[in-house]
Amino acid sequence: MKYAVIENNLVVNIVEAESDFAAQMGWITYPEYIDEKVVGIGWKFDGSSWTEPDPVVEPTPSSPDKEELLAQLNALTTQINSLE
């Protein structure tokens, strides 16, 4: 059977173990799915309810400005000229 290893209300690992050993370790049986979402590392458990992790916000890459593009162009031109 699979169990969740909880530290500070956070699932830090999912392990497979015998129930007696899991009980000794303080691991708890967990639902594999909640609302069709896979429960796993990063989920929160407060002792009675499961909460999915906060969504990861990917940083939006900034577009280079004109000066940065010109600097890149100059650096590339220098590299190209050194090959001739």
C-alpha positions as CSV (number, residue, x, y, z in Angstrom):
1,M,0.0,0.0,0.0
2,K,1.1,3.6,-0.6
3,Y,1.6,6.1,2.1
4,A,2.3,9.8,2.3
5,V,5.3,11.1,4.3
6,I,4.2,14.4,5.9
7,E,6.5,17.0,7.3
8,N,5.2,20.3,8.5
9,N,1.8,19.6,6.9
10,L,3.5,19.0,3.5
11,V,3.8,15.8,1.6
12,V,7.5,15.3,1.1
13,N,7.4,11.7,-0.3
14,I,5.1,8.9,-1.3
15,V,6.3,5.4,-0.3
16,E,5.1,1.9,-0.6
17,A,5.2,-0.1,2.6
18,E,3.5,-2.6,4.9
19,S,0.8,-1.1,7.0
20,D,2.6,-2.0,10.4
21,F,5.8,-0.3,9.3
22,A,4.0,2.7,7.9
23,A,2.2,3.1,11.2
24,Q,5.5,2.9,13.1
25,M,6.9,5.6,10.9
26,G,3.9,7.9,11.2
27,W,3.1,7.7,7.5
28,I,-0.5,8.0,6.5
29,T,-2.6,6.4,3.8
30,Y,-3.5,9.0,1.2
31,P,-6.0,9.3,-1.6
32,E,-4.3,8.9,-4.9
33,Y,-6.8,11.3,-6.5
34,I,-8.9,14.2,-5.3
35,D,-11.2,15.8,-7.9
36,E,-9.4,13.9,-10.6
37,K,-6.0,15.4,-9.6
38,V,-3.1,13.1,-8.6
39,V,-2.2,13.6,-4.9
40,G,1.6,13.7,-4.5
41,I,4.6,15.5,-3.3
42,G,3.9,19.1,-2.6
43,W,0.3,18.6,-1.5
44,K,-0.7,19.9,1.9
45,F,-2.4,17.8,4.7
46,D,-3.6,19.5,7.8
47,G,-4.6,16.3,9.6
48,S,-8.0,16.0,8.0
49,S,-8.1,17.6,4.6
50,W,-5.8,17.6,1.5
51,T,-5.0,20.8,-0.4
52,E,-3.2,20.9,-3.8
53,P,0.0,22.9,-4.0
54,D,-0.1,26.5,-5.1
55,P,0.3,26.8,-8.9
56,V,3.8,27.5,-10.1
57,V,3.9,30.8,-11.8
58,E,6.5,30.8,-14.6
59,P,8.4,34.0,-15.0
60,T,7.6,35.9,-18.2
61,P,10.8,36.5,-20.1
62,S,11.4,40.1,-20.8
63,S,11.9,41.3,-24.3
64,P,15.3,42.9,-24.9
65,D,15.2,46.6,-25.7
66,K,16.9,48.3,-28.7
67,E,20.2,48.9,-26.9
68,E,20.5,45.3,-25.7
69,L,19.8,44.0,-29.2
70,L,22.4,46.3,-30.7
71,A,24.9,45.2,-28.1
72,Q,24.2,41.5,-29.0
73,L,24.5,42.4,-32.7
74,N,27.9,44.1,-32.2
75,A,29.1,41.1,-30.2
76,L,28.0,38.7,-32.9
77,T,29.5,40.9,-35.6
78,T,32.8,40.9,-33.8
79,Q,32.7,37.0,-33.5
80,I,31.9,36.7,-37.2
81,N,34.7,39.1,-38.2
82,S,37.2,37.1,-36.1
83,L,36.4,34.0,-38.2
84,E,37.4,35.6,-41.5
